[in-house]
């Protein structure tokens, strides 16, 4: 019998969704410096933590959502 294969590398962080954007080079360089100074190996991990902190400190229910247009009423 073969021993079960052992996995190497980072543990799974669960379900993920890609969010990409472009940013000016000087700002991207600054992000890299900050992430490295704070002990992050990957800028994406630092960004994820920054966004997570912002979301934790934002009252999402208080954000005014745009209402749906009353197209049914207008068409009649």
PDB file of N, CA, C and O in Angstrom:
ATOM      1  N   UNK A   1       0.830  -1.186   0.000  1.00  0.00           N
ATOM      2  CA  UNK A   1       0.000   0.000   0.000  1.00  0.00           C
ATOM      3  C   UNK A   1       0.874   1.249   0.000  1.00  0.00           C
ATOM      4  O   UNK A   1       1.940   1.298   0.614  1.00  0.00           O
ATOM      5  N   UNK A   2       0.385   2.235  -0.701  1.00  0.00           N
ATOM      6  CA  UNK A   2       1.112   3.504  -0.736  1.00  0.00           C
ATOM      7  C   UNK A   2       0.603   4.405   0.384  1.00  0.00           C
ATOM      8  O   UNK A   2      -0.579   4.398   0.727  1.00  0.00           O
ATOM      9  N   UNK A   3       1.514   5.168   0.931  1.00  0.00           N
ATOM     10  CA  UNK A   3       1.118   6.147   1.947  1.00  0.00           C
ATOM     11  C   UNK A   3       0.365   7.281   1.255  1.00  0.00           C
ATOM     12  O   UNK A   3       0.666   7.612   0.108  1.00  0.00           O
ATOM     13  N   UNK A   4      -0.610   7.878   1.939  1.00  0.00           N
ATOM     14  CA  UNK A   4      -1.326   8.995   1.323  1.00  0.00           C
ATOM     15  C   UNK A   4      -0.372  10.148   1.006  1.00  0.00           C
ATOM     16  O   UNK A   4       0.560  10.433   1.758  1.00  0.00           O
ATOM     17  N   UNK A   5      -0.628  10.790  -0.112  1.00  0.00           N
ATOM     18  CA  UNK A   5       0.226  11.906  -0.521  1.00  0.00           C
ATOM     19  C   UNK A   5       0.067  13.057   0.457  1.00  0.00           C
ATOM     20  O   UNK A   5      -1.044  13.406   0.857  1.00  0.00           O
ATOM     21  N   UNK A   6       1.173  13.627   0.825  1.00  0.00           N
ATOM     22  CA  UNK A   6       1.109  14.784   1.713  1.00  0.00           C
ATOM     23  C   UNK A   6       1.198  16.039   0.863  1.00  0.00           C
ATOM     24  O   UNK A   6       1.934  16.096  -0.122  1.00  0.00           O
ATOM     25  N   UNK A   7       0.441  17.032   1.261  1.00  0.00           N
ATOM     26  CA  UNK A   7       0.426  18.290   0.520  1.00  0.00           C
ATOM     27  C   UNK A   7       1.481  19.217   1.097  1.00  0.00           C
ATOM     28  O   UNK A   7       1.727  19.241   2.303  1.00  0.00           O
ATOM     29  N   UNK A   8       2.082  19.958   0.226  1.00  0.00           N
ATOM     30  CA  UNK A   8       3.053  20.951   0.671  1.00  0.00           C
ATOM     31  C   UNK A   8       2.547  22.327   0.259  1.00  0.00           C
ATOM     32  O   UNK A   8       1.666  22.446  -0.593  1.00  0.00           O
ATOM     33  N   UNK A   9       3.099  23.344   0.858  1.00  0.00           N
ATOM     34  CA  UNK A   9       2.678  24.702   0.524  1.00  0.00           C
ATOM     35  C   UNK A   9       1.710  25.256   1.551  1.00  0.00           C
ATOM     36  O   UNK A   9       1.514  24.693   2.628  1.00  0.00           O
ATOM     37  N   UNK A  10       1.109  26.384   1.178  1.00  0.00           N
ATOM     38  CA  UNK A  10       0.188  27.056   2.097  1.00  0.00           C
ATOM     39  C   UNK A  10      -1.117  26.293   2.243  1.00  0.00           C
ATOM     40  O   UNK A  10      -1.557  25.597   1.328  1.00  0.00           O
ATOM     41  N   UNK A  11      -1.728  26.439   3.420  1.00  0.00           N
ATOM     42  CA  UNK A  11      -3.059  25.869   3.639  1.00  0.00           C
ATOM     43  C   UNK A  11      -4.060  26.654   2.814  1.00  0.00           C
ATOM     44  O   UNK A  11      -3.851  27.831   2.520  1.00  0.00           O
ATOM     45  N   UNK A  12      -5.134  26.005   2.446  1.00  0.00           N
ATOM     46  CA  UNK A  12      -6.192  26.660   1.691  1.00  0.00           C
ATOM     47  C   UNK A  12      -6.810  27.774   2.525  1.00  0.00           C
ATOM     48  O   UNK A  12      -6.984  27.631   3.735  1.00  0.00           O
ATOM     49  N   UNK A  13      -7.139  28.883   1.871  1.00  0.00           N
ATOM     50  CA  UNK A  13      -7.802  29.990   2.553  1.00  0.00           C
ATOM     51  C   UNK A  13      -9.291  29.974   2.261  1.00  0.00           C
ATOM     52  O   UNK A  13      -9.990  30.944   2.555  1.00  0.00           O
ATOM     53  N   UNK A  14      -9.779  28.897   1.693  1.00  0.00           N
ATOM     54  CA  UNK A  14     -11.204  28.782   1.414  1.00  0.00           C
ATOM     55  C   UNK A  14     -11.571  29.366   0.056  1.00  0.00           C
ATOM     56  O   UNK A  14     -10.707  29.699  -0.755  1.00  0.00           O
ATOM     57  N   UNK A  15     -12.850  29.476  -0.162  1.00  0.00           N
ATOM     58  CA  UNK A  15     -13.371  29.970  -1.432  1.00  0.00           C
ATOM     59  C   UNK A  15     -12.883  31.391  -1.675  1.00  0.00           C
ATOM     60  O   UNK A  15     -12.929  32.229  -0.775  1.00  0.00           O
ATOM     61  N   UNK A  16     -12.424  31.657  -2.865  1.00  0.00           N
ATOM     62  CA  UNK A  16     -11.890  32.967  -3.213  1.00  0.00           C
ATOM     63  C   UNK A  16     -12.471  33.440  -4.532  1.00  0.00           C
ATOM     64  O   UNK A  16     -12.925  32.640  -5.350  1.00  0.00           O
ATOM     65  N   UNK A  17     -12.451  34.745  -4.727  1.00  0.00           N
ATOM     66  CA  UNK A  17     -12.898  35.361  -5.973  1.00  0.00           C
ATOM     67  C   UNK A  17     -11.836  36.370  -6.369  1.00  0.00           C
ATOM     68  O   UNK A  17     -11.390  37.161  -5.538  1.00  0.00           O
ATOM     69  N   UNK A  18     -11.424  36.351  -7.632  1.00  0.00           N
ATOM     70  CA  UNK A  18     -10.393  37.267  -8.101  1.00  0.00           C
ATOM     71  C   UNK A  18     -10.963  38.675  -8.246  1.00  0.00           C
ATOM     72  O   UNK A  18     -12.018  38.872  -8.848  1.00  0.00           O
ATOM     73  N   UNK A  19     -10.255  39.639  -7.690  1.00  0.00           N
ATOM     74  CA  UNK A  19     -10.582  41.052  -7.849  1.00  0.00           C
ATOM     75  C   UNK A  19      -9.289  41.722  -8.288  1.00  0.00           C
ATOM     76  O   UNK A  19      -8.327  41.784  -7.521  1.00  0.00           O
ATOM     77  N   UNK A  20      -9.262  42.220  -9.508  1.00  0.00           N
ATOM     78  CA  UNK A  20      -8.041  42.830 -10.022  1.00  0.00           C
ATOM     79  C   UNK A  20      -8.254  44.286 -10.373  1.00  0.00           C
ATOM     80  O   UNK A  20      -9.371  44.700 -10.684  1.00  0.00           O
ATOM     81  N   UNK A  21      -7.198  45.056 -10.326  1.00  0.00           N
ATOM     82  CA  UNK A  21      -7.273  46.459 -10.688  1.00  0.00           C
ATOM     83  C   UNK A  21      -5.875  46.952 -11.031  1.00  0.00           C
ATOM     84  O   UNK A  21      -4.875  46.320 -10.690  1.00  0.00           O
ATOM     85  N   UNK A  22      -5.825  48.060 -11.694  1.00  0.00           N
ATOM     86  CA  UNK A  22      -4.545  48.687 -12.013  1.00  0.00           C
ATOM     87  C   UNK A  22      -4.384  49.917 -11.132  1.00  0.00           C
ATOM     88  O   UNK A  22      -5.353  50.598 -10.795  1.00  0.00           O
ATOM     89  N   UNK A  23      -3.144  50.180 -10.772  1.00  0.00           N
ATOM     90  CA  UNK A  23      -2.840  51.321  -9.915  1.00  0.00           C
ATOM     91  C   UNK A  23      -1.530  51.930 -10.416  1.00  0.00           C
ATOM     92  O   UNK A  23      -0.690  51.228 -10.979  1.00  0.00           O
ATOM     93  N   UNK A  24      -1.365  53.213 -10.214  1.00  0.00           N
ATOM     94  CA  UNK A  24      -0.150  53.895 -10.648  1.00  0.00           C
ATOM     95  C   UNK A  24       1.085  53.204 -10.064  1.00  0.00           C
ATOM     96  O   UNK A  24       1.076  52.766  -8.913  1.00  0.00           O
ATOM     97  N   UNK A  25       2.127  53.116 -10.856  1.00  0.00           N
ATOM     98  CA  UNK A  25       3.348  52.407 -10.458  1.00  0.00           C
ATOM     99  C   UNK A  25       3.920  52.886  -9.126  1.00  0.00           C
ATOM    100  O   UNK A  25       4.279  52.050  -8.297  1.00  0.00           O
ATOM    101  N   UNK A  26       4.023  54.200  -8.881  1.00  0.00           N
ATOM    102  CA  UNK A  26       4.563  54.618  -7.575  1.00  0.00           C
ATOM    103  C   UNK A  26       3.727  54.105  -6.395  1.00  0.00           C
ATOM    104  O   UNK A  26       4.275  53.755  -5.350  1.00  0.00           O
ATOM    105  N   UNK A  27       2.418  54.064  -6.563  1.00  0.00           N
ATOM    106  CA  UNK A  27       1.559  53.554  -5.488  1.00  0.00           C
ATOM    107  C   UNK A  27       1.734  52.052  -5.325  1.00  0.00           C
ATOM    108  O   UNK A  27       1.737  51.546  -4.203  1.00  0.00           O
ATOM    109  N   UNK A  28       1.880  51.336  -6.436  1.00  0.00           N
ATOM    110  CA  UNK A  28       2.102  49.892  -6.367  1.00  0.00           C
ATOM    111  C   UNK A  28       3.423  49.596  -5.667  1.00  0.00           C
ATOM    112  O   UNK A  28       3.517  48.664  -4.869  1.00  0.00           O
ATOM    113  N   UNK A  29       4.438  50.393  -5.972  1.00  0.00           N
ATOM    114  CA  UNK A  29       5.738  50.209  -5.319  1.00  0.00           C
ATOM    115  C   UNK A  29       5.624  50.476  -3.811  1.00  0.00           C
ATOM    116  O   UNK A  29       6.213  49.759  -3.003  1.00  0.00           O
ATOM    117  N   UNK A  30       4.869  51.502  -3.446  1.00  0.00           N
ATOM    118  CA  UNK A  30       4.665  51.814  -2.025  1.00  0.00           C
ATOM    119  C   UNK A  30       3.933  50.675  -1.321  1.00  0.00           C
ATOM    120  O   UNK A  30       4.268  50.322  -0.190  1.00  0.00           O
ATOM    121  N   UNK A  31       2.928  50.098  -1.995  1.00  0.00           N
ATOM    122  CA  UNK A  31       2.196  48.962  -1.404  1.00  0.00           C
ATOM    123  C   UNK A  31       3.151  47.806  -1.136  1.00  0.00           C
ATOM    124  O   UNK A  31       3.093  47.180  -0.078  1.00  0.00           O
ATOM    125  N   UNK A  32       4.026  47.525  -2.090  1.00  0.00           N
ATOM    126  CA  UNK A  32       4.997  46.442  -1.913  1.00  0.00           C
ATOM    127  C   UNK A  32       5.895  46.704  -0.712  1.00  0.00           C
ATOM    128  O   UNK A  32       6.151  45.804   0.087  1.00  0.00           O
ATOM    129  N   UNK A  33       6.369  47.934  -0.589  1.00  0.00           N
ATOM    130  CA  UNK A  33       7.246  48.288   0.532  1.00  0.00           C
ATOM    131  C   UNK A  33       6.529  48.139   1.868  1.00  0.00           C
ATOM    132  O   UNK A  33       7.089  47.605   2.825  1.00  0.00           O
ATOM    133  N   UNK A  34       5.296  48.612   1.927  1.00  0.00           N
ATOM    134  CA  UNK A  34       4.527  48.521   3.174  1.00  0.00           C
ATOM    135  C   UNK A  34       4.266  47.063   3.530  1.00  0.00           C
ATOM    136  O   UNK A  34       4.463  46.649   4.673  1.00  0.00           O
ATOM    137  N   UNK A  35       3.822  46.286   2.541  1.00  0.00           N
ATOM    138  CA  UNK A  35       3.527  44.871   2.786  1.00  0.00           C
ATOM    139  C   UNK A  35       4.769  44.148   3.300  1.00  0.00           C
ATOM    140  O   UNK A  35       4.695  43.383   4.262  1.00  0.00           O
ATOM    141  N   UNK A  36       5.890  44.390   2.666  1.00  0.00           N
ATOM    142  CA  UNK A  36       7.142  43.744   3.076  1.00  0.00           C
ATOM    143  C   UNK A  36       7.524  44.185   4.493  1.00  0.00           C
ATOM    144  O   UNK A  36       7.929  43.360   5.312  1.00  0.00           O
ATOM    145  N   UNK A  37       7.395  45.494   4.783  1.00  0.00           N
ATOM    146  CA  UNK A  37       7.746  46.012   6.107  1.00  0.00           C
ATOM    147  C   UNK A  37       6.853  45.434   7.195  1.00  0.00           C
ATOM    148  O   UNK A  37       7.273  45.292   8.343  1.00  0.00           O
ATOM    149  N   UNK A  38       5.604  45.098   6.824  1.00  0.00           N
ATOM    150  CA  UNK A  38       4.667  44.528   7.800  1.00  0.00           C
ATOM    151  C   UNK A  38       4.732  43.004   7.845  1.00  0.00           C
ATOM    152  O   UNK A  38       3.917  42.363   8.508  1.00  0.00           O
ATOM    153  N   UNK A  39       5.700  42.428   7.142  1.00  0.00           N
ATOM    154  CA  UNK A  39       5.938  40.990   7.228  1.00  0.00           C
ATOM    155  C   UNK A  39       5.147  40.132   6.250  1.00  0.00           C
ATOM    156  O   UNK A  39       5.098  38.911   6.404  1.00  0.00           O
ATOM    157  N   UNK A  40       4.537  40.736   5.265  1.00  0.00           N
ATOM    158  CA  UNK A  40       3.780  39.970   4.277  1.00  0.00           C
ATOM    159  C   UNK A  40       4.705  39.504   3.157  1.00  0.00           C
ATOM    160  O   UNK A  40       5.573  40.248   2.699  1.00  0.00           O
ATOM    161  N   UNK A  41       4.508  38.275   2.730  1.00  0.00           N
ATOM    162  CA  UNK A  41       5.275  37.756   1.606  1.00  0.00           C
ATOM    163  C   UNK A  41       4.637  38.199   0.287  1.00  0.00           C
ATOM    164  O   UNK A  41       5.327  38.409  -0.710  1.00  0.00           O
ATOM    165  N   UNK A  42       3.307  38.336   0.301  1.00  0.00           N
ATOM    166  CA  UNK A  42       2.578  38.687  -0.909  1.00  0.00           C
ATOM    167  C   UNK A  42       1.771  39.963  -0.692  1.00  0.00           C
ATOM    168  O   UNK A  42       1.105  40.120   0.331  1.00  0.00           O
ATOM    169  N   UNK A  43       1.836  40.870  -1.662  1.00  0.00           N
ATOM    170  CA  UNK A  43       1.065  42.110  -1.596  1.00  0.00           C
ATOM    171  C   UNK A  43      -0.424  41.792  -1.549  1.00  0.00           C
ATOM    172  O   UNK A  43      -1.180  42.492  -0.875  1.00  0.00           O
ATOM    173  N   UNK A  44      -0.856  40.755  -2.249  1.00  0.00           N
ATOM    174  CA  UNK A  44      -2.280  40.411  -2.270  1.00  0.00           C
ATOM    175  C   UNK A  44      -2.783  40.048  -0.874  1.00  0.00           C
ATOM    176  O   UNK A  44      -3.935  40.331  -0.546  1.00  0.00           O
ATOM    177  N   UNK A  45      -1.943  39.428  -0.049  1.00  0.00           N
ATOM    178  CA  UNK A  45      -2.346  39.120   1.332  1.00  0.00           C
ATOM    179  C   UNK A  45      -2.506  40.407   2.138  1.00  0.00           C
ATOM    180  O   UNK A  45      -3.438  40.541   2.931  1.00  0.00           O
ATOM    181  N   UNK A  46      -1.588  41.350   1.927  1.00  0.00           N
ATOM    182  CA  UNK A  46      -1.679  42.639   2.620  1.00  0.00           C
ATOM    183  C   UNK A  46      -2.937  43.378   2.192  1.00  0.00           C
ATOM    184  O   UNK A  46      -3.670  43.902   3.031  1.00  0.00           O
ATOM    185  N   UNK A  47      -3.189  43.421   0.882  1.00  0.00           N
ATOM    186  CA  UNK A  47      -4.390  44.084   0.378  1.00  0.00           C
ATOM    187  C   UNK A  47      -5.649  43.436   0.926  1.00  0.00           C
ATOM    188  O   UNK A  47      -6.598  44.130   1.292  1.00  0.00           O
ATOM    189  N   UNK A  48      -5.664  42.124   0.984  1.00  0.00           N
ATOM    190  CA  UNK A  48      -6.815  41.410   1.518  1.00  0.00           C
ATOM    191  C   UNK A  48      -7.085  41.823   2.961  1.00  0.00           C
ATOM    192  O   UNK A  48      -8.237  42.033   3.341  1.00  0.00           O
ATOM    193  N   UNK A  49      -6.032  41.941   3.763  1.00  0.00           N
ATOM    194  CA  UNK A  49      -6.203  42.351   5.156  1.00  0.00           C
ATOM    195  C   UNK A  49      -6.665  43.808   5.260  1.00  0.00           C
ATOM    196  O   UNK A  49      -7.480  44.139   6.121  1.00  0.00           O
ATOM    197  N   UNK A  50      -6.146  44.677   4.386  1.00  0.00           N
ATOM    198  CA  UNK A  50      -6.567  46.082   4.387  1.00  0.00           C
ATOM    199  C   UNK A  50      -8.055  46.183   4.058  1.00  0.00           C
ATOM    200  O   UNK A  50      -8.794  46.915   4.717  1.00  0.00           O
ATOM    201  N   UNK A  51      -8.492  45.442   3.033  1.00  0.00           N
ATOM    202  CA  UNK A  51      -9.902  45.469   2.646  1.00  0.00           C
ATOM    203  C   UNK A  51     -10.759  44.855   3.753  1.00  0.00           C
ATOM    204  O   UNK A  51     -11.832  45.373   4.063  1.00  0.00           O
ATOM    205  N   UNK A  52     -10.298  43.768   4.342  1.00  0.00           N
ATOM    206  CA  UNK A  52     -11.051  43.124   5.424  1.00  0.00           C
ATOM    207  C   UNK A  52     -11.253  44.089   6.594  1.00  0.00           C
ATOM    208  O   UNK A  52     -12.336  44.154   7.174  1.00  0.00           O
ATOM    209  N   UNK A  53     -10.196  44.840   6.935  1.00  0.00           N
ATOM    210  CA  UNK A  53     -10.307  45.811   8.019  1.00  0.00           C
ATOM    211  C   UNK A  53     -11.304  46.913   7.666  1.00  0.00           C
ATOM    212  O   UNK A  53     -12.101  47.330   8.506  1.00  0.00           O
ATOM    213  N   UNK A  54     -11.254  47.377   6.431  1.00  0.00           N
ATOM    214  CA  UNK A  54     -12.186  48.435   5.992  1.00  0.00           C
ATOM    215  C   UNK A  54     -13.632  47.929   6.042  1.00  0.00           C
ATOM    216  O   UNK A  54     -14.530  48.638   6.497  1.00  0.00           O
ATOM    217  N   UNK A  55     -13.845  46.704   5.573  1.00  0.00           N
ATOM    218  CA  UNK A  55     -15.192  46.127   5.596  1.00  0.00           C
ATOM    219  C   UNK A  55     -15.690  45.959   7.031  1.00  0.00           C
ATOM    220  O   UNK A  55     -16.868  46.177   7.314  1.00  0.00           O
ATOM    221  N   UNK A  56     -14.795  45.572   7.926  1.00  0.00           N
ATOM    222  CA  UNK A  56     -15.179  45.379   9.325  1.00  0.00           C
ATOM    223  C   UNK A  56     -15.571  46.704   9.977  1.00  0.00           C
ATOM    224  O   UNK A  56     -16.352  46.723  10.928  1.00  0.00           O
ATOM    225  N   UNK A  57     -15.037  47.795   9.473  1.00  0.00           N
ATOM    226  CA  UNK A  57     -15.313  49.106  10.057  1.00  0.00           C
ATOM    227  C   UNK A  57     -16.300  49.931   9.237  1.00  0.00           C
ATOM    228  O   UNK A  57     -16.410  51.142   9.431  1.00  0.00           O
ATOM    229  N   UNK A  58     -17.008  49.292   8.336  1.00  0.00           N
ATOM    230  CA  UNK A  58     -18.007  49.967   7.510  1.00  0.00           C
ATOM    231  C   UNK A  58     -19.368  49.386   7.823  1.00  0.00           C
ATOM    232  O   UNK A  58     -19.553  48.169   7.815  1.00  0.00           O
ATOM    233  N   UNK A  59     -20.313  50.252   8.097  1.00  0.00           N
ATOM    234  CA  UNK A  59     -21.678  49.786   8.357  1.00  0.00           C
ATOM    235  C   UNK A  59     -22.369  49.609   7.011  1.00  0.00           C
ATOM    236  O   UNK A  59     -22.984  50.538   6.488  1.00  0.00           O
ATOM    237  N   UNK A  60     -22.261  48.414   6.464  1.00  0.00           N
ATOM    238  CA  UNK A  60     -22.790  48.144   5.124  1.00  0.00           C
ATOM    239  C   UNK A  60     -24.283  48.421   5.021  1.00  0.00           C
ATOM    240  O   UNK A  60     -24.756  48.881   3.981  1.00  0.00           O
ATOM    241  N   UNK A  61     -25.030  48.147   6.088  1.00  0.00           N
ATOM    242  CA  UNK A  61     -26.481  48.367   6.050  1.00  0.00           C
ATOM    243  C   UNK A  61     -26.821  49.851   5.996  1.00  0.00           C
ATOM    244  O   UNK A  61     -27.928  50.219   5.603  1.00  0.00           O
ATOM    245  N   UNK A  62     -25.885  50.700   6.385  1.00  0.00           N
ATOM    246  CA  UNK A  62     -26.147  52.140   6.402  1.00  0.00           C
ATOM    247  C   UNK A  62     -25.856  52.800   5.044  1.00  0.00           C
ATOM    248  O   UNK A  62     -26.203  53.961   4.827  1.00  0.00           O
ATOM    249  N   UNK A  63     -25.224  52.060   4.149  1.00  0.00           N
ATOM    250  CA  UNK A  63     -24.916  52.616   2.840  1.00  0.00           C
ATOM    251  C   UNK A  63     -26.200  52.673   2.030  1.00  0.00           C
ATOM    252  O   UNK A  63     -26.895  51.669   1.884  1.00  0.00           O
ATOM    253  N   UNK A  64     -26.508  53.837   1.512  1.00  0.00           N
ATOM    254  CA  UNK A  64     -27.739  54.023   0.745  1.00  0.00           C
ATOM    255  C   UNK A  64     -27.594  53.299  -0.598  1.00  0.00           C
ATOM    256  O   UNK A  64     -26.659  53.544  -1.361  1.00  0.00           O
ATOM    257  N   UNK A  65     -28.531  52.418  -0.856  1.00  0.00           N
ATOM    258  CA  UNK A  65     -28.542  51.682  -2.115  1.00  0.00           C
ATOM    259  C   UNK A  65     -29.440  52.398  -3.105  1.00  0.00           C
ATOM    260  O   UNK A  65     -30.466  52.964  -2.727  1.00  0.00           O
ATOM    261  N   UNK A  66     -29.056  52.374  -4.368  1.00  0.00           N
ATOM    262  CA  UNK A  66     -29.892  52.989  -5.399  1.00  0.00           C
ATOM    263  C   UNK A  66     -31.168  52.173  -5.546  1.00  0.00           C
ATOM    264  O   UNK A  66     -31.128  50.945  -5.622  1.00  0.00           O
ATOM    265  N   UNK A  67     -32.294  52.864  -5.586  1.00  0.00           N
ATOM    266  CA  UNK A  67     -33.564  52.164  -5.717  1.00  0.00           C
ATOM    267  C   UNK A  67     -33.801  51.760  -7.156  1.00  0.00           C
ATOM    268  O   UNK A  67     -33.291  52.383  -8.087  1.00  0.00           O
ATOM    269  N   UNK A  68     -34.585  50.702  -7.322  1.00  0.00           N
ATOM    270  CA  UNK A  68     -34.925  50.208  -8.647  1.00  0.00           C
ATOM    271  C   UNK A  68     -35.881  51.192  -9.313  1.00  0.00           C
ATOM    272  O   UNK A  68     -36.789  51.730  -8.679  1.00  0.00           O
ATOM    273  N   UNK A  69     -35.656  51.412 -10.597  1.00  0.00           N
ATOM    274  CA  UNK A  69     -36.542  52.310 -11.341  1.00  0.00           C
ATOM    275  C   UNK A  69     -37.916  51.673 -11.518  1.00  0.00           C
ATOM    276  O   UNK A  69     -38.000  50.473 -11.781  1.00  0.00           O
ATOM    277  N   UNK A  70     -38.982  52.435 -11.383  1.00  0.00           N
ATOM    278  CA  UNK A  70     -40.334  51.889 -11.505  1.00  0.00           C
ATOM    279  C   UNK A  70     -40.748  51.754 -12.973  1.00  0.00           C
ATOM    280  O   UNK A  70     -41.694  52.406 -13.416  1.00  0.00           O
ATOM    281  N   UNK A  71     -40.044  50.912 -13.718  1.00  0.00           N
ATOM    282  CA  UNK A  71     -40.303  50.770 -15.149  1.00  0.00           C
ATOM    283  C   UNK A  71     -41.696  50.236 -15.447  1.00  0.00           C
ATOM    284  O   UNK A  71     -42.311  50.638 -16.435  1.00  0.00           O
ATOM    285  N   UNK A  72     -42.202  49.338 -14.610  1.00  0.00           N
ATOM    286  CA  UNK A  72     -43.544  48.782 -14.822  1.00  0.00           C
ATOM    287  C   UNK A  72     -44.611  49.867 -14.763  1.00  0.00           C
ATOM    288  O   UNK A  72     -45.532  49.885 -15.579  1.00  0.00           O
ATOM    289  N   UNK A  73     -44.486  50.763 -13.803  1.00  0.00           N
ATOM    290  CA  UNK A  73     -45.451  51.864 -13.665  1.00  0.00           C
ATOM    291  C   UNK A  73     -45.372  52.840 -14.833  1.00  0.00           C
ATOM    292  O   UNK A  73     -46.391  53.352 -15.297  1.00  0.00           O
ATOM    293  N   UNK A  74     -44.148  53.092 -15.305  1.00  0.00           N
ATOM    294  CA  UNK A  74     -43.965  54.051 -16.386  1.00  0.00           C
ATOM    295  C   UNK A  74     -44.484  53.511 -17.718  1.00  0.00           C
ATOM    296  O   UNK A  74     -44.956  54.271 -18.563  1.00  0.00           O
ATOM    297  N   UNK A  75     -44.393  52.203 -17.897  1.00  0.00           N
ATOM    298  CA  UNK A  75     -44.790  51.607 -19.174  1.00  0.00           C
ATOM    299  C   UNK A  75     -46.311  51.534 -19.318  1.00  0.00           C
ATOM    300  O   UNK A  75     -46.812  51.438 -20.439  1.00  0.00           O
ATOM    301  N   UNK A  76     -47.045  51.576 -18.228  1.00  0.00           N
ATOM    302  CA  UNK A  76     -48.498  51.447 -18.341  1.00  0.00           C
ATOM    303  C   UNK A  76     -49.203  52.750 -18.591  1.00  0.00           C
ATOM    304  O   UNK A  76     -50.429  52.777 -18.706  1.00  0.00           O
TER     305      UNK A  76
END
